[in-house]
Amino acid sequence: MLSERYHLVEPLGNGAMGSVWKAYDERLERTVAVKELLADGSLGEDAKVRRERVRREALALAAVEHPVVVAVHDLIYEGREKAPWIVMAYASGRSLQRIIDKSERLDRRKNRRTRPDDDARATLANLVPFIMAFAGA
């Protein structure tokens, strides 16, 4: 239980900087997603620097209102090290990896290359600046 409020349900995915969990907000009775920052120091940063980076990420995301950007609900600090967690709206659906994997299987069966539809291409193009900003590029 995080902050005596968010019950972790299941992991949704992970990457170089942390993990994302499906969780349940006991207070508001809703499903949310929480992003956990890895606290192992593998990025060569101390805990204070990592906390500040996550705080800036949460503030930047909270300032963006766009249909393809999830809303940020909360920023909490947990554990002895006060590890930061970003609480966000939960968006159900398939992961991008599942879509890519399924697309590749379809491509092999058809023995030809397919292209994403215009809507998907436009959505991805709109997301690139956000992804680049948060990746530190």
VMD Tcl script that builds the backbone (N, CA, C; Angstrom):
set m [mol new atoms 411]
animate dup $m
set s [atomselect $m all]
$s set {name element resname resid chain x y z} {
  {N N MET 1 A 0.860 -1.174 0.000}
  {CA C MET 1 A 0.000 0.000 0.000}
  {C C MET 1 A 0.904 1.234 0.000}
  {N N LEU 2 A 0.631 2.146 -0.897}
  {CA C LEU 2 A 1.392 3.385 -0.981}
  {C C LEU 2 A 0.583 4.528 -0.373}
  {N N SER 3 A 1.199 5.306 0.472}
  {CA C SER 3 A 0.566 6.466 1.108}
  {C C SER 3 A -0.778 6.119 1.764}
  {N N GLU 4 A -0.875 4.897 2.252}
  {CA C GLU 4 A -2.103 4.417 2.883}
  {C C GLU 4 A -3.322 4.631 1.984}
  {N N ARG 5 A -3.091 4.556 0.681}
  {CA C ARG 5 A -4.158 4.876 -0.268}
  {C C ARG 5 A -4.133 4.028 -1.528}
  {N N TYR 6 A -2.959 3.823 -2.117}
  {CA C TYR 6 A -2.843 3.155 -3.410}
  {C C TYR 6 A -2.392 1.709 -3.219}
  {N N HIS 7 A -3.264 0.772 -3.578}
  {CA C HIS 7 A -2.978 -0.659 -3.474}
  {C C HIS 7 A -2.440 -1.142 -4.824}
  {N N LEU 8 A -1.196 -1.650 -4.849}
  {CA C LEU 8 A -0.610 -2.159 -6.084}
  {C C LEU 8 A -1.307 -3.451 -6.482}
  {N N VAL 9 A -1.761 -3.519 -7.738}
  {CA C VAL 9 A -2.513 -4.674 -8.231}
  {C C VAL 9 A -1.623 -5.591 -9.053}
  {N N GLU 10 A -0.979 -5.033 -10.093}
  {CA C GLU 10 A -0.116 -5.854 -10.949}
  {C C GLU 10 A 0.835 -4.961 -11.730}
  {N N PRO 11 A 2.019 -5.492 -12.076}
  {CA C PRO 11 A 2.942 -4.698 -12.892}
  {C C PRO 11 A 2.425 -4.596 -14.326}
  {N N LEU 12 A 2.592 -3.410 -14.923}
  {CA C LEU 12 A 2.167 -3.206 -16.311}
  {C C LEU 12 A 3.348 -3.195 -17.265}
  {N N GLY 13 A 4.496 -2.789 -16.782}
  {CA C GLY 13 A 5.677 -2.743 -17.633}
  {C C GLY 13 A 6.841 -2.134 -16.883}
  {N N ASN 14 A 8.030 -2.258 -17.462}
  {CA C ASN 14 A 9.197 -1.649 -16.834}
  {C C ASN 14 A 10.204 -1.263 -17.898}
  {N N GLY 15 A 11.116 -0.410 -17.497}
  {CA C GLY 15 A 12.148 0.060 -18.402}
  {C C GLY 15 A 13.389 0.430 -17.620}
  {N N ALA 16 A 14.257 1.182 -18.253}
  {CA C ALA 16 A 15.537 1.526 -17.648}
  {C C ALA 16 A 15.388 2.400 -16.410}
  {N N MET 17 A 14.328 3.184 -16.338}
  {CA C MET 17 A 14.193 4.125 -15.231}
  {C C MET 17 A 13.214 3.680 -14.154}
  {N N GLY 18 A 12.424 2.668 -14.423}
  {CA C GLY 18 A 11.482 2.239 -13.397}
  {C C GLY 18 A 10.416 1.310 -13.914}
  {N N SER 19 A 9.371 1.170 -13.103}
  {CA C SER 19 A 8.263 0.284 -13.425}
  {C C SER 19 A 6.948 1.033 -13.322}
  {N N VAL 20 A 5.959 0.547 -14.072}
  {CA C VAL 20 A 4.620 1.097 -13.981}
  {C C VAL 20 A 3.704 -0.014 -13.495}
  {N N TRP 21 A 2.887 0.325 -12.514}
  {CA C TRP 21 A 1.979 -0.631 -11.882}
  {C C TRP 21 A 0.535 -0.211 -12.064}
  {N N LYS 22 A -0.333 -1.187 -12.231}
  {CA C LYS 22 A -1.766 -0.946 -12.123}
  {C C LYS 22 A -2.045 -0.943 -10.625}
  {N N ALA 23 A -2.809 0.049 -10.163}
  {CA C ALA 23 A -3.087 0.167 -8.736}
  {C C ALA 23 A -4.534 0.589 -8.529}
  {N N TYR 24 A -4.967 0.482 -7.291}
  {CA C TYR 24 A -6.330 0.890 -6.957}
  {C C TYR 24 A -6.260 1.968 -5.883}
  {N N ASP 25 A -6.906 3.104 -6.153}
  {CA C ASP 25 A -6.977 4.222 -5.232}
  {C C ASP 25 A -8.130 3.942 -4.262}
  {N N GLU 26 A -7.790 3.549 -3.031}
  {CA C GLU 26 A -8.800 3.178 -2.038}
  {C C GLU 26 A -9.684 4.367 -1.658}
  {N N ARG 27 A -9.125 5.557 -1.631}
  {CA C ARG 27 A -9.885 6.729 -1.210}
  {C C ARG 27 A -10.933 7.144 -2.232}
  {N N LEU 28 A -10.535 7.198 -3.513}
  {CA C LEU 28 A -11.462 7.630 -4.562}
  {C C LEU 28 A -12.080 6.472 -5.336}
  {N N GLU 29 A -11.749 5.245 -4.940}
  {CA C GLU 29 A -12.318 4.035 -5.518}
  {C C GLU 29 A -12.207 4.015 -7.045}
  {N N ARG 30 A -10.974 4.106 -7.509}
  {CA C ARG 30 A -10.721 4.073 -8.952}
  {C C ARG 30 A -9.388 3.396 -9.232}
  {N N THR 31 A -9.276 2.867 -10.443}
  {CA C THR 31 A -8.034 2.259 -10.893}
  {C C THR 31 A -7.119 3.360 -11.402}
  {N N VAL 32 A -5.850 3.280 -11.029}
  {CA C VAL 32 A -4.846 4.249 -11.459}
  {C C VAL 32 A -3.598 3.495 -11.902}
  {N N ALA 33 A -2.668 4.231 -12.473}
  {CA C ALA 33 A -1.342 3.687 -12.786}
  {C C ALA 33 A -0.334 4.449 -11.937}
  {N N VAL 34 A 0.644 3.733 -11.395}
  {CA C VAL 34 A 1.690 4.403 -10.621}
  {C C VAL 34 A 3.051 4.051 -11.211}
  {N N LYS 35 A 3.859 5.065 -11.380}
  {CA C LYS 35 A 5.203 4.881 -11.921}
  {C C LYS 35 A 6.192 4.932 -10.770}
  {N N GLU 36 A 6.937 3.860 -10.643}
  {CA C GLU 36 A 7.937 3.717 -9.596}
  {C C GLU 36 A 9.322 3.969 -10.195}
  {N N LEU 37 A 10.077 4.862 -9.618}
  {CA C LEU 37 A 11.434 5.129 -10.083}
  {C C LEU 37 A 12.381 4.115 -9.465}
  {N N LEU 38 A 13.252 3.534 -10.283}
  {CA C LEU 38 A 14.257 2.615 -9.747}
  {C C LEU 38 A 15.153 3.376 -8.780}
  {N N ALA 39 A 15.414 2.765 -7.653}
  {CA C ALA 39 A 16.208 3.432 -6.621}
  {C C ALA 39 A 17.584 2.800 -6.474}
  {N N ASP 40 A 18.035 2.077 -7.493}
  {CA C ASP 40 A 19.298 1.353 -7.336}
  {C C ASP 40 A 20.528 2.183 -7.667}
  {N N GLY 41 A 20.356 3.400 -8.155}
  {CA C GLY 41 A 21.505 4.241 -8.461}
  {C C GLY 41 A 22.249 3.844 -9.721}
  {N N SER 42 A 21.680 2.978 -10.532}
  {CA C SER 42 A 22.357 2.494 -11.733}
  {C C SER 42 A 22.569 3.593 -12.766}
  {N N LEU 43 A 21.835 4.710 -12.643}
  {CA C LEU 43 A 22.002 5.811 -13.585}
  {C C LEU 43 A 23.120 6.759 -13.164}
  {N N GLY 44 A 23.797 6.433 -12.069}
  {CA C GLY 44 A 24.883 7.269 -11.596}
  {C C GLY 44 A 24.403 8.533 -10.890}
  {N N GLU 45 A 23.166 8.561 -10.459}
  {CA C GLU 45 A 22.611 9.718 -9.768}
  {C C GLU 45 A 22.383 9.377 -8.303}
  {N N ASP 46 A 22.495 10.373 -7.448}
  {CA C ASP 46 A 22.134 10.115 -6.068}
  {C C ASP 46 A 20.624 10.269 -5.921}
  {N N ALA 47 A 20.093 9.863 -4.780}
  {CA C ALA 47 A 18.643 9.838 -4.563}
  {C C ALA 47 A 18.023 11.222 -4.699}
  {N N LYS 48 A 18.707 12.244 -4.233}
  {CA C LYS 48 A 18.154 13.602 -4.297}
  {C C LYS 48 A 17.979 14.056 -5.746}
  {N N VAL 49 A 18.940 13.754 -6.591}
  {CA C VAL 49 A 18.860 14.112 -8.010}
  {C C VAL 49 A 17.731 13.348 -8.690}
  {N N ARG 50 A 17.603 12.054 -8.384}
  {CA C ARG 50 A 16.528 11.243 -8.968}
  {C C ARG 50 A 15.161 11.763 -8.548}
  {N N ARG 51 A 15.015 12.097 -7.258}
  {CA C ARG 51 A 13.734 12.632 -6.780}
  {C C ARG 51 A 13.376 13.931 -7.502}
  {N N GLU 52 A 14.355 14.788 -7.687}
  {CA C GLU 52 A 14.092 16.066 -8.367}
  {C C GLU 52 A 13.727 15.846 -9.834}
  {N N ARG 53 A 14.372 14.893 -10.491}
  {CA C ARG 53 A 14.060 14.609 -11.892}
  {C C ARG 53 A 12.622 14.101 -12.031}
  {N N VAL 54 A 12.211 13.225 -11.126}
  {CA C VAL 54 A 10.846 12.699 -11.168}
  {C C VAL 54 A 9.848 13.804 -10.833}
  {N N ARG 55 A 10.189 14.665 -9.893}
  {CA C ARG 55 A 9.306 15.783 -9.557}
  {C C ARG 55 A 9.085 16.671 -10.776}
  {N N ARG 56 A 10.162 16.972 -11.508}
  {CA C ARG 56 A 10.040 17.797 -12.725}
  {C C ARG 56 A 9.206 17.094 -13.787}
  {N N GLU 57 A 9.385 15.777 -13.931}
  {CA C GLU 57 A 8.596 15.009 -14.889}
  {C C GLU 57 A 7.115 15.090 -14.538}
  {N N ALA 58 A 6.793 14.904 -13.247}
  {CA C ALA 58 A 5.399 14.956 -12.808}
  {C C ALA 58 A 4.809 16.338 -13.046}
  {N N LEU 59 A 5.555 17.393 -12.751}
  {CA C LEU 59 A 5.068 18.756 -12.977}
  {C C LEU 59 A 4.834 19.023 -14.461}
  {N N ALA 60 A 5.756 18.558 -15.298}
  {CA C ALA 60 A 5.610 18.771 -16.744}
  {C C ALA 60 A 4.399 18.027 -17.281}
  {N N LEU 61 A 4.226 16.778 -16.861}
  {CA C LEU 61 A 3.065 16.001 -17.315}
  {C C LEU 61 A 1.760 16.602 -16.806}
  {N N ALA 62 A 1.761 17.068 -15.571}
  {CA C ALA 62 A 0.540 17.635 -14.993}
  {C C ALA 62 A 0.126 18.914 -15.719}
  {N N ALA 63 A 1.075 19.595 -16.345}
  {CA C ALA 63 A 0.781 20.849 -17.046}
  {C C ALA 63 A 0.216 20.621 -18.442}
  {N N VAL 64 A 0.320 19.383 -18.945}
  {CA C VAL 64 A -0.118 19.086 -20.301}
  {C C VAL 64 A -1.536 18.522 -20.274}
  {N N GLU 65 A -2.413 19.118 -21.046}
  {CA C GLU 65 A -3.762 18.593 -21.214}
  {C C GLU 65 A -3.935 18.245 -22.682}
  {N N HIS 66 A -3.870 16.960 -22.982}
  {CA C HIS 66 A -3.966 16.473 -24.357}
  {C C HIS 66 A -4.554 15.067 -24.310}
  {N N PRO 67 A -5.393 14.712 -25.273}
  {CA C PRO 67 A -6.031 13.377 -25.243}
  {C C PRO 67 A -5.067 12.201 -25.233}
  {N N VAL 68 A -3.839 12.376 -25.716}
  {CA C VAL 68 A -2.906 11.248 -25.746}
  {C C VAL 68 A -1.892 11.285 -24.606}
  {N N VAL 69 A -2.057 12.199 -23.670}
  {CA C VAL 69 A -1.169 12.287 -22.507}
  {C C VAL 69 A -2.010 12.009 -21.262}
  {N N VAL 70 A -1.584 11.038 -20.460}
  {CA C VAL 70 A -2.358 10.688 -19.266}
  {C C VAL 70 A -2.251 11.788 -18.217}
  {N N ALA 71 A -3.339 11.946 -17.464}
  {CA C ALA 71 A -3.379 12.949 -16.398}
  {C C ALA 71 A -2.589 12.461 -15.191}
  {N N VAL 72 A -1.885 13.374 -14.559}
  {CA C VAL 72 A -1.173 13.071 -13.317}
  {C C VAL 72 A -2.082 13.437 -12.152}
  {N N HIS 73 A -2.268 12.487 -11.230}
  {CA C HIS 73 A -3.138 12.701 -10.074}
  {C C HIS 73 A -2.365 13.060 -8.810}
  {N N ASP 74 A -1.141 12.531 -8.680}
  {CA C ASP 74 A -0.443 12.687 -7.409}
  {C C ASP 74 A 1.040 12.401 -7.595}
  {N N LEU 75 A 1.850 12.927 -6.696}
  {CA C LEU 75 A 3.273 12.613 -6.606}
  {C C LEU 75 A 3.519 12.289 -5.146}
  {N N ILE 76 A 3.971 11.078 -4.879}
  {CA C ILE 76 A 4.176 10.656 -3.495}
  {C C ILE 76 A 5.603 10.165 -3.314}
  {N N TYR 77 A 6.045 10.131 -2.062}
  {CA C TYR 77 A 7.379 9.658 -1.709}
  {C C TYR 77 A 7.211 8.557 -0.675}
  {N N GLU 78 A 7.803 7.390 -0.950}
  {CA C GLU 78 A 7.596 6.213 -0.113}
  {C C GLU 78 A 8.911 5.606 0.343}
  {N N GLY 79 A 8.841 4.927 1.471}
  {CA C GLY 79 A 9.962 4.152 1.976}
  {C C GLY 79 A 10.999 4.986 2.701}
  {N N ARG 80 A 11.995 4.280 3.203}
  {CA C ARG 80 A 13.074 4.924 3.949}
  {C C ARG 80 A 13.822 5.945 3.115}
  {N N GLU 81 A 13.981 5.640 1.822}
  {CA C GLU 81 A 14.719 6.530 0.922}
  {C C GLU 81 A 13.841 7.609 0.303}
  {N N LYS 82 A 12.538 7.584 0.639}
  {CA C LYS 82 A 11.579 8.543 0.073}
  {C C LYS 82 A 11.608 8.485 -1.456}
  {N N ALA 83 A 11.483 7.255 -1.967}
  {CA C ALA 83 A 11.455 7.045 -3.418}
  {C C ALA 83 A 10.200 7.678 -4.008}
  {N N PRO 84 A 10.344 8.401 -5.127}
  {CA C PRO 84 A 9.172 9.057 -5.730}
  {C C PRO 84 A 8.344 8.105 -6.581}
  {N N TRP 85 A 7.038 8.284 -6.540}
  {CA C TRP 85 A 6.080 7.547 -7.351}
  {C C TRP 85 A 5.144 8.581 -7.973}
  {N N ILE 86 A 4.866 8.451 -9.273}
  {CA C ILE 86 A 3.913 9.328 -9.942}
  {C C ILE 86 A 2.613 8.541 -10.116}
  {N N VAL 87 A 1.521 9.096 -9.619}
  {CA C VAL 87 A 0.207 8.460 -9.738}
  {C C VAL 87 A -0.513 9.106 -10.919}
  {N N MET 88 A -0.926 8.285 -11.884}
  {CA C MET 88 A -1.514 8.785 -13.127}
  {C C MET 88 A -2.844 8.106 -13.405}
  {N N ALA 89 A -3.571 8.668 -14.354}
  {CA C ALA 89 A -4.791 8.023 -14.834}
  {C C ALA 89 A -4.401 6.686 -15.458}
  {N N TYR 90 A -5.239 5.699 -15.278}
  {CA C TYR 90 A -5.010 4.387 -15.875}
  {C C TYR 90 A -5.684 4.345 -17.239}
  {N N ALA 91 A -4.933 3.991 -18.251}
  {CA C ALA 91 A -5.472 3.853 -19.605}
  {C C ALA 91 A -5.430 2.376 -19.970}
  {N N SER 92 A -6.590 1.757 -20.056}
  {CA C SER 92 A -6.618 0.340 -20.392}
  {C C SER 92 A -6.395 0.154 -21.879}
  {N N GLY 93 A -5.895 -0.981 -22.226}
  {CA C GLY 93 A -5.662 -1.288 -23.633}
  {C C GLY 93 A -4.423 -2.134 -23.800}
  {N N ARG 94 A -4.082 -2.356 -25.046}
  {CA C ARG 94 A -2.890 -3.150 -25.354}
  {C C ARG 94 A -1.644 -2.284 -25.253}
  {N N SER 95 A -0.546 -2.889 -24.880}
  {CA C SER 95 A 0.722 -2.173 -24.840}
  {C C SER 95 A 1.228 -1.980 -26.272}
  {N N LEU 96 A 2.051 -0.995 -26.446}
  {CA C LEU 96 A 2.650 -0.750 -27.758}
  {C C LEU 96 A 3.436 -1.980 -28.215}
  {N N GLN 97 A 4.100 -2.649 -27.280}
  {CA C GLN 97 A 4.860 -3.850 -27.635}
  {C C GLN 97 A 3.945 -4.940 -28.173}
  {N N ARG 98 A 2.772 -5.128 -27.568}
  {CA C ARG 98 A 1.818 -6.135 -28.068}
  {C C ARG 98 A 1.339 -5.791 -29.462}
  {N N ILE 99 A 1.086 -4.519 -29.704}
  {CA C ILE 99 A 0.645 -4.084 -31.033}
  {C C ILE 99 A 1.734 -4.349 -32.057}
  {N N ILE 100 A 2.967 -4.020 -31.712}
  {CA C ILE 100 A 4.097 -4.233 -32.629}
  {C C ILE 100 A 4.278 -5.721 -32.889}
  {N N ASP 101 A 4.263 -6.533 -31.815}
  {CA C ASP 101 A 4.427 -7.983 -31.978}
  {C C ASP 101 A 3.329 -8.569 -32.864}
  {N N LYS 102 A 2.094 -8.174 -32.628}
  {CA C LYS 102 A 0.977 -8.685 -33.417}
  {C C LYS 102 A 1.111 -8.240 -34.873}
  {N N SER 103 A 1.525 -7.002 -35.082}
  {CA C SER 103 A 1.703 -6.469 -36.429}
  {C C SER 103 A 2.773 -7.246 -37.180}
  {N N GLU 104 A 3.867 -7.578 -36.491}
  {CA C GLU 104 A 4.929 -8.353 -37.137}
  {C C GLU 104 A 4.436 -9.738 -37.531}
  {N N ARG 105 A 3.651 -10.372 -36.672}
  {CA C ARG 105 A 3.123 -11.696 -37.017}
  {C C ARG 105 A 2.210 -11.612 -38.232}
  {N N LEU 106 A 1.374 -10.579 -38.280}
  {CA C LEU 106 A 0.498 -10.405 -39.430}
  {C C LEU 106 A 1.314 -10.157 -40.695}
  {N N ASP 107 A 2.366 -9.350 -40.566}
  {CA C ASP 107 A 3.201 -9.044 -41.725}
  {C C ASP 107 A 3.835 -10.308 -42.293}
  {N N ARG 108 A 4.314 -11.188 -41.416}
  {CA C ARG 108 A 4.950 -12.416 -41.895}
  {C C ARG 108 A 3.949 -13.296 -42.636}
  {N N ARG 109 A 2.726 -13.373 -42.100}
  {CA C ARG 109 A 1.714 -14.200 -42.759}
  {C C ARG 109 A 1.356 -13.632 -44.120}
  {N N LYS 110 A 1.272 -12.338 -44.209}
  {CA C LYS 110 A 0.911 -11.704 -45.477}
  {C C LYS 110 A 2.119 -11.597 -46.403}
  {N N ASN 111 A 3.314 -11.792 -45.800}
  {CA C ASN 111 A 4.561 -11.693 -46.545}
  {C C ASN 111 A 4.715 -10.317 -47.213}
  {N N ARG 112 A 4.244 -9.309 -46.520}
  {CA C ARG 112 A 4.418 -7.945 -47.017}
  {C C ARG 112 A 4.444 -7.001 -45.821}
  {N N ARG 113 A 4.898 -5.833 -46.092}
  {CA C ARG 113 A 5.020 -4.816 -45.052}
  {C C ARG 113 A 3.744 -3.979 -44.985}
  {N N THR 114 A 3.252 -3.727 -43.762}
  {CA C THR 114 A 2.085 -2.871 -43.625}
  {C C THR 114 A 2.501 -1.566 -42.962}
  {N N ARG 115 A 1.699 -0.528 -43.169}
  {CA C ARG 115 A 1.965 0.780 -42.564}
  {C C ARG 115 A 0.826 1.116 -41.614}
  {N N PRO 116 A 1.157 1.831 -40.515}
  {CA C PRO 116 A 0.071 2.235 -39.621}
  {C C PRO 116 A -0.855 3.213 -40.319}
  {N N ASP 117 A -2.103 3.243 -39.901}
  {CA C ASP 117 A -3.044 4.171 -40.517}
  {C C ASP 117 A -2.671 5.613 -40.188}
  {N N ASP 118 A -3.267 6.548 -40.878}
  {CA C ASP 118 A -2.922 7.952 -40.708}
  {C C ASP 118 A -3.135 8.453 -39.292}
  {N N ASP 119 A -4.212 8.018 -38.625}
  {CA C ASP 119 A -4.472 8.460 -37.249}
  {C C ASP 119 A -3.360 8.019 -36.309}
  {N N ALA 120 A -2.956 6.764 -36.408}
  {CA C ALA 120 A -1.899 6.265 -35.537}
  {C C ALA 120 A -0.593 6.996 -35.806}
  {N N ARG 121 A -0.273 7.231 -37.069}
  {CA C ARG 121 A 0.955 7.941 -37.427}
  {C C ARG 121 A 0.922 9.365 -36.869}
  {N N ALA 122 A -0.212 10.041 -36.974}
  {CA C ALA 122 A -0.339 11.403 -36.460}
  {C C ALA 122 A -0.208 11.433 -34.943}
  {N N THR 123 A -0.809 10.456 -34.260}
  {CA C THR 123 A -0.718 10.392 -32.809}
  {C C THR 123 A 0.721 10.183 -32.371}
  {N N LEU 124 A 1.409 9.264 -33.011}
  {CA C LEU 124 A 2.816 9.033 -32.674}
  {C C LEU 124 A 3.661 10.268 -32.944}
  {N N ALA 125 A 3.395 10.963 -34.033}
  {CA C ALA 125 A 4.141 12.181 -34.349}
  {C C ALA 125 A 3.925 13.244 -33.278}
  {N N ASN 126 A 2.717 13.337 -32.752}
  {CA C ASN 126 A 2.431 14.299 -31.687}
  {C C ASN 126 A 3.104 13.919 -30.376}
  {N N LEU 127 A 3.328 12.635 -30.157}
  {CA C LEU 127 A 3.940 12.183 -28.912}
  {C C LEU 127 A 5.455 12.322 -28.898}
  {N N VAL 128 A 6.083 12.341 -30.045}
  {CA C VAL 128 A 7.541 12.360 -30.114}
  {C C VAL 128 A 8.150 13.506 -29.305}
  {N N PRO 129 A 7.663 14.749 -29.412}
  {CA C PRO 129 A 8.285 15.807 -28.595}
  {C C PRO 129 A 8.200 15.530 -27.091}
  {N N PHE 130 A 7.081 14.959 -26.619}
  {CA C PHE 130 A 6.943 14.638 -25.200}
  {C C PHE 130 A 7.932 13.546 -24.809}
  {N N ILE 131 A 8.025 12.515 -25.632}
  {CA C ILE 131 A 8.925 11.400 -25.348}
  {C C ILE 131 A 10.365 11.894 -25.302}
  {N N MET 132 A 10.745 12.712 -26.275}
  {CA C MET 132 A 12.103 13.240 -26.327}
  {C C MET 132 A 12.407 14.120 -25.100}
  {N N ALA 133 A 11.432 14.933 -24.697}
  {CA C ALA 133 A 11.640 15.818 -23.551}
  {C C ALA 133 A 11.859 15.015 -22.268}
  {N N PHE 134 A 11.049 13.963 -22.077}
  {CA C PHE 134 A 11.168 13.176 -20.864}
  {C C PHE 134 A 12.352 12.236 -20.899}
  {N N ALA 135 A 12.827 11.897 -22.064}
  {CA C ALA 135 A 13.991 11.031 -22.177}
  {C C ALA 135 A 15.278 11.810 -21.997}
  {N N GLY 136 A 15.152 13.129 -21.960}
  {CA C GLY 136 A 16.335 13.973 -21.775}
  {C C GLY 136 A 17.117 14.212 -23.040}
  {N N ALA 137 A 16.483 13.994 -24.204}
  {CA C ALA 137 A 17.176 14.202 -25.483}
  {C C ALA 137 A 17.197 15.660 -25.860}
}
mol reanalyze $m
mol bondsrecalc $m
mol representation Tube
mol addrep $m
